[in-house]
Amino acid sequence: MTTTTERAVGQPIGRIEGPDKVRGTARYAAEYQVGDDLAYAWVAQSPVARGTLTGVTVDPLVEADDVLAVLWHGNAPRLGAADDPELAVLQSDRISYRGQALALVVARTLEAARRAAATLSLEIDEEPHDCVLRTEHPDLYTPEKVNPAFPSETTSGDVEAAFAAAPVTVDVTYRTPPLHNSPMEPHATTALWANDDLVLYDSNQHPPGVAAAVATVFELPPERVHVITEHVGGGFGSKGSARPNAVLAAMAARVTGRPVRLALPRQALFSMVGHRTPTIQRVRLAASSDGHLTAIDHLAVSHTSRLFEFAEQTAVSTRHMYAAPNRRTGHRLVRLDMPTPRWMRAPGEAPGMVALECAMDELAVALELDPIELRVRNEPTVEPESGVPFSSRHYVECLRRGAERFGWGDRDPRPKQRREGDWWIGTGMAGATYPTMAQPSTARARRLPSGDYEVSIAATDLGTGARTILTQIAADALGVPVSQVRVRIGDSTLPKASVAGGSSGSASWGWAVTGACQALRSNSSSDEAVFDSTELVQKQEKDGKHAFGAHFAEVRVDAVTGEVRVSRLFGMYAAGRILNPRTARSQFLGGMIMGMGMALHEEAVLDPAMGTWVNHDLAEYHVPAHADVESVEAEWLEEQDDQINPMGSKGIGEIGIVGSPAAILNAVWHATGVRVRDLPARLDKILPHL
């Protein structure tokens, strides 16, 4: 064995799987070779938003030799009870949203399956539908909990009295539209049955969780479902749990006796796999004349489906940011004839911090106070609502260091003061936060006859660099070079791992890997060690653990057309120990660019009459392209929080999107004097007011 004292963690090591991806040898869910008798499936989706499916007729002109099966609720195998009603596919005649899977065609070729699905006759009794989110909706209610298990409402002090007495107040409503994850790799599954065992090559963020969910649906022991997720082309939350494609592919494979591949087309991703719920947020801030908050009130309204309650935790981030003696946060929900919302990168925090941080900017203007100074004056010493001390909080340092790096000090605070040719130029800033979490996971470390080591855990690499980071963590815990470590992930039969979500992956898996490797290193008489972090994770105090950051943006707005361009975007973060600067920078920048999309480009446009989003592809649902990104940079403070996990790290996958949209919107106001409170900041919302 070759030992080393050099540390791998903290080094900018390139992605271990990078060469395979460049060569095209990295295999994704729809690329596995599973035999010559592979069949293909295509979903027939509902053309109405609400109703009853009474029959399905196959076009008699469709070639019978090509089509192997047409499944719908009238002939599909019965499934077991699922915790998630969205997995009970083809089990009921009820139609709950437009785009819902109503039938599945299985054929020998992809072209035949698609052609047959397009010619199916769906007999439907259509009913009136309701798909418009509004604050005066008669069916609004307060959910008991919001994602994942936060109380829906919190209150302390006397908010109304504080507002009545305050010399300066802000009362604003911000709206965010439905947004879509749109990963490069669509949701896809290749399914095959080996006797009574099910094998799924599936694109997801949690192989053990998908295996357990699918096992429940097919009434199998979990160990008889094997989920392989070697590489994933993005997920952003939408692949965090089993989706209908996995169940449909497995069902089709059982009926036909063949391996079946189902890759959802891009358009289906806009209805079948979740989305970020639209929000209507009212934020009220009260302050003394010297800029100290006396009250914060944040109420968020969002929608869910009639199938399944998903309550976005939009106002929860407001509970952690600023000190104020009188506080109130709450959520209202309404069930509509729409698809079920799901996780999308920084669920809750991303839309919630748009409203809070833009409202803080509006308060700074009302007080004639610098936006950074306003935030500094309201910095809490402990968690504002729980009173629990922060494990570490360097928010003010992020604000000040970021401002220095960005050149904030030269800013004229007045709007519409700087013009170069046709362009109005402005700058804005906003804060960022994201909770730091660790979830129970198990890892196994083995000595190999070659003298190298194998470390196994059923984690998933979404393209974030998880393989590389876990290799670095394992190498340091074993005291060997990175070249002697082999990491196995992406397989539900490996030791159980938590979901790749909530910026908790590296913290959770790294904890388990560290424990297994340290146990193996300390026991020379054994060639294998297994470590389960459950007991240690459960003992952790949950409150007071967050990553923080500050975003700064410079925009220019065309005085003739209203076009908005982001000239500079900069983020300064305090996110614990950075395990790999190279992959971390990529994550920070990716989140910030996604935030740019949220501020300026992304919007699912609803057709109320049809109950659907009309721009359900990447030609019309706009995301930032290379030409939109001019200068984007991220830096971070040197920080190690030993109260979090053995590595001292905090999650970084999501904080980049939290706050960056607000910084851009605040910069648009500074450039033009126009407040856009209904995202995205399209030119038609700006130009009439220039």
N, C-alpha and C positions, 0 to 999 in steps of 0.2 A: 504493500500500500504506500502510495506517495502522499505524504502529509504536507500541508502548507499553512503558513501564517498569514498569507495575503488574503484580503477580504474580497469576496466576489460581489456581495451586496453593496450597492452604491456605484458600481461600475457601469458604464454605458454599453453593455454587451448587446450586440445585435440579435434579432429574433432567431432562435435556433431553427425554427421551421421555415425561415425566410427563403433559403435556397430551394426547398421543395415547392413553395408557392411560385417562385419565379420560373422554375422549370415546368410548372404545370403538373407536377406529380402529387401534390397535396390533394387528397380525395375529400369531396364534399358529399352530402347526403344523396344527391341524385347522380353520383358518378361511380358508384361501386358496381363491379361486375358480379352478378349473382346468378348467372346461367343463361342459356339460350332461350328459355321459355318465359323470359321477363315480359309481363304485361304492363300496360299503362292505363292510368285512371284520369278522368276529367270530371270536375264537379259541375253540376247544373245548379245555378243559384237562383234564388227567388227574384222575380221581377217586380214584386210588390212588397210593401213595408209591413203589412198586417193582413192576416187572413187564414184560410184553411186550404190545404192541399188535398184534393179529393181523388186525384188519379194521375197516372203518368202513362202516356202512349208513345211507343217507339215508332218512328217513321218507317213504314214498310219498305221504303227504297234503300234503307241503310243495309250495307252488305252484312248478312248474318254471319258469314265466315270470319269477319274481322271482329265483331262485337262478341265478347265473352259473357258479359252480364250487365244488366241495368238494375241498380238497386235503388229503392226508395222505401218509405215507411211501410208500404204495403207488403213488401217481401224481404226486407233486410233482416238479418239475424237479430234476435233480441239481445240487448246488452244489459249488463248489471248496472246497479245504481251508481251514479258518478257524483262526486262532491261538486264538480263543476258541470252545471247543466249544458254548457256549450259542447261537452263531449258526448252528450246523448244524441249523436247525429243519426238521422233517418229513423228516429224512434217515435215521432209524433207527427200528427197532421197539422199542428199549429205553426204558423209563420209569425215570427217575432220581429224580423227586420228584413229590409231589402238586402239581398246578397247572401242570405242564409242558405246553407247547403240543403237542397231538396232532393237531389238524386245524384247518383254516381254511375258513370259509364266506365266499364273496363273493357279494353280492346287489345288486340295484338300489337297495334302501333299507336303512337301518340296522335298521329293525324286522324286515325279512325275514331279514337276515343273523343277527340275534340269535335269532329264532325258530327258524330252521333249525339253528343251532348247538346250541340247547337240546334239539332232538329227535333229534340224531344218535345212532345206536347204536354205541358203542365196544366192540369185542370185545377183552377183555383177559385175559391169563393173569396173575393177581396172584401176587406172591411175598411172603414175610415181609420186613418192613422194620425198620430200626433208625434212630431219629431222636432219641434222648435223649443229650445231652451229659453225661458223668460222668468224674470223675478216675480211676476204676478201669477205664475201658474198655480191653479187651485190645488194641485196634488203635491206641492212641495212639502217635504218632511225633513226632520232632523234624524240622520242615521245615528245608531247607537255608538258606532266606532267608525274611524276613517283609517285608510290603509297605513300600516298593516293592522295596528291595534291601538291607535291613539284615541283618547276621548274626543268626541266630536266637538264639544264646547268646553271652554275654560273661561273663568271670570274671577277677577279680584278687584277689590275697591269699589268705588262708585263712579262708573264711567260717565254717566250722564251729568252728574254734578260737576265733574272735572271739565267737561266740555262747556257747560254753562258758565263756568268761572274763568276759562282760559282766555287770555288776550289775543291769542293767535290760534286759529284752527284751520285744518284742511279736511275737506269732505269730497272724495273723488271716487268714481267708479271706473274700473278698468276691465276690459273684456279681452279674453284670449280665445281664438277659434279652435276647432278640432284640429289636431295635428297627427301625423302618421309616421311611424318608425322607419318604414321604407328601407330595410337593410338591402345591401347589394345582392346577397344570396336570398332568394325567396324561401318561404317555409316549404320544406320538402321532406318526403319520407320514402324510403325503399323498404318494403316489408316482406318477410318470408317466414313461413312456418316450418319448423323442423320437428316433425311428429307433433307433439302438443306444446312445443316451446316456440315462442315468438321472438324473432330477431328484427329489430328496427334500426336502420341507418337513418338517423333523424337529425335535422338541424335544430338544435335547442340550446338552452343555457343551463340545463340541469338534468343530465342523464338519469341519476337515481330517482329524481322526482317524476320524470316522464315515465320511467319504468313502473313506478308504483301506481301512477294514475291510470296507465293503460292496463295494468294487471287488474285493477279494480273493475274497470269497465268490462273486461273479458272474463272476469271471475277466475283469475289465475293467481297462484302464489307469486309474489313479486320476483322471486329468483328465477321464474320461468319466462320472464320478459327481459331480453338483453338489448339494451340501447347503446348504439355506437355513435359517437359524435366526435370524430377525429379532428375535423376542422369546421369552423363556422364562419360564414361570410357576413358577420354582423347580426345584431339582434336588437340592441337598444331597449331591451325590456320585453319586446313582443314575443320572444322565444323563452321566456322565463318559466313557463309551465307547458304542459301538453296542450297542443292545439288540435282542432278537428282533423287536420291532414293525417296525423299519426293514427287516429282511430279509423278513419276511412280507408287508409292504405292497408291496415291490418285486417279489417273486415273484408275488403276485396280479395286479399290474398287467401283468406280462409275459404271464401265462397268459390273461388276459381281453382284453388289448389296450385297456384303459380305465385312466384314472386311478383309483387306489384309496386310500381313506382308512381307516386303522386307528387308533382311539383306544382304548387299554386301559381297561377299567372299573376303578374304584377297587379292587375285590377282587383283580383280577389283579396289581396293583402289589405285593401282599403276597407274591407267589411268583415272578413272572417277571422282576423287574428288580433283585433284590438286597436285602440287608438288613444291619444291623449284627449280626455274630455274637454269640451269647451268650458270656460268659466266666466262668471260675472262676479266681480269682486268689488265690494265697497270697503274702502279704507278711510278711516277717520283718525286724524292725529290732532292732539291738543298740546300746546306748549306754552311755557312762560316766555316773556319777552326776551330773555337771554338765551333761549334755545334749548331749555330742558323739557323733555316730554313729560306731560302730566297725565296723558291718557293715550292708549292705542286701542282701536276697535277695528277688527278685520273680519268681515263676513264673506264667505265664498259660496256661490251657487254653481252646481254642476249637474250633469245628467248621468244616468245609468240606463241599462236595458231593462226590459221586462223579464228577461231570463235569469239574470244574476246581478246581485248588488255589488258594484265596485264604487267605493266612495273615496275619491281623490282627497289627499290630506293637504289641500291647498294652503290653508292658513296656519299650518303647524310651524313652519319656519319662523313666522312672526313671534312665536313664543320664546325664541332663543336669541333674538338679535339685539334689542335695545331695552334699556331700563326705563320703566314708567310705573308709578305707584298704582295706577288704575288701568286695568287691562281686560279685554274681552276678545275672544276668537270663536268663530263658529262656522258650521257648514250646513248647507241645505242641499237636498238632492231631489230629483224628480225622475221617475221611470218613464222613458219614452220608447217609441217604436224604432229604436236604433240599435246598432250593434253594441255589445258590451265594451266599455272602455277597459283598458288594461294599463300595465306599467309602461311608461315611456321615460327614457333617460331623465333622472332626477324627478320622479313623479311627485307632484305637490310642490316641491321647492322651486322648480323651474317657473311655472306660472305664478305661484304665490309671491315670489320675490320680484317679479315684474311689477305687481301692484304696490307692494310695500316700498321698494326702492325708488320707484317713480314718485310715489306720494311723499317720500322723504325729500326728494329733490324739489317738489312743489312747496313743501314746508320751508326748505332752505331759502327759496326765492321769497316767500312771504315774510320771512324773518330778516331778509337781506344779510344772510349768513352763508359762508362758504359751505358747500355740501359735505366736504370732508370734516370740517370743524363741527358741524351739526352732529355728525355720527360720533365723533370723539367725545363730545359733551354728554352723550347718552350711552357711553360704554358701561355695561354692567360689571360688577365685581363677581357675581355668581349668576347661575341660571336665573333669568328674570322671574320665572313662574314657579320652579321647583325649589329654588334656593340652594341647590346642589352646587358645590364649587366646580368650575371647569377643570378638566384634566390638564388642559393647556388652551390658551386663547391668545392669539397674536394678531387679532383683527386690526387694532390701531396701528401696529407696526406695518401690517400689509398696506393700510391706507397711506401712511406717511412715506414708506419706502417706495410704494407704487407711484405716488404722486411725484416724488423726486425723479424717479426713473422716466416717467411719462412726460415731465415738463409742465406739470399742472400749475406751478407757481406763477407763470406768465399769463395766466388766463384772465381776461376781462369778464367779470361775472354777468354782464348785461347781454341779453340775447340780440342776435341779428346785428352784430358789430363788425364782423370780419367778412369781407367779400373779395374774391379774386376772380376777375372776369365775370362769368355767369354763375359762379359757385359761391353760395353762402357756406361758411365753414364754422363748425362749432365742436365743442368737446363736452363730454359727460362722463360720469362715473357712477358706480353702484357697488354695494357690498355683496358678498357671497358666503354661503354657509352650506354645509352638508353634514348630516350625522355620521359619526364613526361607529361602525358596527362590526361585530365578529359573531359568526354562527358556528354551532358545533360541526366538526368535521373529523374524519379519521384518515390517517395515512399509514402506509407500510414502507419500511426501508429494508433492503436486502443487500448482503454482500454477494457478489457474483464470483464464480470461479476465476474469472479473468483478473480480479482485483478491483474492478469497477463496482459501482453501486446502482441499484435500481430503486427508485422511489415511485410509489403508486398512490394515486388518489383520483376519485371519480369527478374531478373538476373539469371545467370547460374553458377553452381559450377562444374568445370571440374575435380575436385579432388584436387584443389588448397587450399581448406579450406574456400571458400567464405562464406558459411553458418555460420561458426564459427566466422569469423572476423566481419561479419555484426551484429551478435548477440552481440559481445563485444562492437562494436560501438554504437549500440542501447541502450545497458544497461547503458553505461556511459552517453549518452545524456539524458536518462530518469532518471538517478540517482537511478537505482534499480539493484539488483543482476542479473547476467546472467540467473539464474534459473527462473526468472520471464518473460523472453522474448522468444517469439516464432517467428521465421523468416520463412516466406513463399516465396519461389523463384521457378524458373523453370516452369512458366506458363504464356503464352502470354496474358491471361485475367487480370493479375495483373498490377499495375501501370507500365508504360513503362520504360524499362531500356535499357542502351546501350549494345553493344556487349561485350562479355567476350574476349577481345583481346587487343593487343597493350599495355599490362601492365597497363591498365586503369580501370580495373574492380573495385577494392576496392576504388580507388580515386573517381570514378564517382558515384558508388552506395552508398558509405559511405557518400558522400556529401549530397545526397538526403535523406538518412536515418537519418543523423544528423539533417537536417532541419525539417523533419517531427516529429521526437521525441522531439526536442526542442520546436516546436510549440505546440505539445500536452501537454507537461509538463507545459508550461506557461499559458495554458488555461484550468482551472479546470472545466469550464462550458460545455466543449465539450468532447465527448468520441472518437473523430476521428480527425486526421489532415493529410493533404496531402501537400507535398512539391515538387515543380518542380524547379530543379537547372538550367534550361536552361538560364535564364537571367544572372545569376551570372557567369556561365561557359563562355558564349559568351563575357563577358566583360574582361575576362582574357587575358593578353598578352601571345601570343603563343610561342614566342622565349625565349631562355634563361633558359629553364626548362629541366633539365636532371638529371638522376642518373649516378653515375660514379663508377668505380671499377678498381681493378688491379688483374690480374691472375698470378700465379706462378706455374711452373710445374717442376718436376724432372722425367726424363725418363731414362730407360736403354735399350740399343740396343744390341742384340746378334751379336757378331762379326762373328759367323759362319753361322747363318741363316738369319740375318737381322731383326728378330722379334723385335717389339717395345712394351715395357711395360711402363705404367705410374705408377711410384712408389708413387709419391705424387702430389696432385693437391690442390691448395689453392687459395681462393678468398677473397679479402678484399673489402668491398662495402661501399659507401655513398649513401644510398637510402631513405633518409628521415626517418621519424619515423617508426619504425618497429612495426606493429600492433599486431603481434603474433610471437614471436621468434621461436616457434616450427614449425609452417607452413612455415614461411619465410625460415628457414634453409633448409627445404625440397625443396622449390622452387629453392633456390640458387644451391643446390647440384644437383638437377635434370637437371638444365640448364648446369652446368659444365660437367656432365656426357654426356649429349647430345652433347656438344662441343667436348668431347673426341671421340665420334662416328664420328663426322664430320671430325676430324683430321686424324683418323686412320682406321675407319671401313666402313663408309657408302658411297656407290657409286652405282647409278643406271647405269648399263652397257648397252650401246646402241648397238643394232644390226641395222646398217644403212640399210641393205638390206630389213629387215622386218619392220623397222620403229617402233621398240618397245624396251622396256627394258627387257632383258632376265632373270634377277634375280628379278622376281616380287613376291617374298614371303619372309617370315622371315627366311627361311632356307638358302637363298642365299644373301638376302640383310641384311648385318650384322650390328647389333647394339650392343653396349656394354652389356655384361652379368655380372653377379656377379663376376666372376673370373677376369674380366678386371679391376674392381674397387678395388684398394688396400687401398689407403688412400686419402680421399677427405674431405676437411673441408672448412667452410665458416665463416667469421666473418664480423662485420660491425661497423662503427663508430656511435656514438651517435649523431644523427642529426634530427632536426625538421625544415622543411621548411614551414613556415606559409603562403608563397605566393602561395602555390600549391592548398590547399584545407583545410577544417576545421580540418582535422586530422593531417596535416603536413607530410603526407606520400607521397612516390614516388612508382612507380610500380617496382616490383621485379621479375615478372614471366619470363622475357626474358633476363635480363642483364647477367645472369649466362652463357648463351651460347655465348655471345658477348665477344670475346677476348680469351676465353679458348682454341679454336683450335690453334690460333696463338702462345700462350704460349707453347703449346706442340710441334708445329713445330719448334719454336725457340730452344727449348730444344733438339730436335732431331739433329739440326745443331750443337749445342754446344757439344753433345755427340760424333758426328761422323764427323763433318766437311762437311756434305752433306746437301745442301739446296733442300728441296722438295717443288717445286712451283706448282705442279699439284696434288691436293688432291684426295684421301686420301694418307697418307704416308705409302704405302704398302712396304713390305720387298723387292719386286723386283725393287723398285725405289731406294733403299738404298744399298742393298748388292753389286751390281757391283762397287760401289764407295768406299767401306770400305777398 
